[in-house]
Amino acid sequence: MKYIMKLNPKYFEYMKNGTKEIEIRLNDDKRKNLKVGDEIIFQKEPELKEELYTKVEKLFTGKSFEDIITNLDIKQYADRKETRGNFLNDLYKFYTKEQEEKYGVIGIKVKKV
């Protein structure tokens, strides 16, 4: 299956440069059907003209964003320059705590193709 997901410019660049390999999202209805081997095309916001083609290598779920990132190195989902606190603050700009509690979260490990 092939999916298209929009990605914040900063995190798009991290993925493009190879410093980010895990995308963390709500595990809502759009993502519940993801499977290893699926293709995801990430489009850089806001223009959506630049794209990265990836393949899902691994999926893991958790109850919260913090739950997912606790056992990960920052460079797997952001960049060495980032902090866990800044990353979580960025996530809560897009998602509410209520959404997080309702859906849970998913970590999507991808490889560029």
C-alpha positions, 0 to 999 in steps of 0.5 A: 500500500502507498501513503502520502504524509505531510511533514514539517520542514525541519523534520523533513530536512532531518529525514532527507539528511538521514538524521531521522529514521522514525516518524512518530504520529497519532495511531489514528484511523489513517495509520492503523492500517500501516504495515511493514513494506508499505510505501510512504511519500513524505511531502515537505510542508507548506508547498508539498512540492518536495517529496521523500520516498520511503518504505516502512521497516518497522512499526511500534505503538505506545500510549503516549509520545513520551512512551515511544521516545523513551527508549530511542536515541534522539537522532532516530526521530529528530537530530542531535541538536534537538532535545526530547523536550523540544521534540515533545513541544513540537508534537503538541503543536500538532496534536492534543493530549486528548487525541494522544489519549484517544488514539495512542501513538505509533512509531514508523521506522522508514528507509529512504528508497 
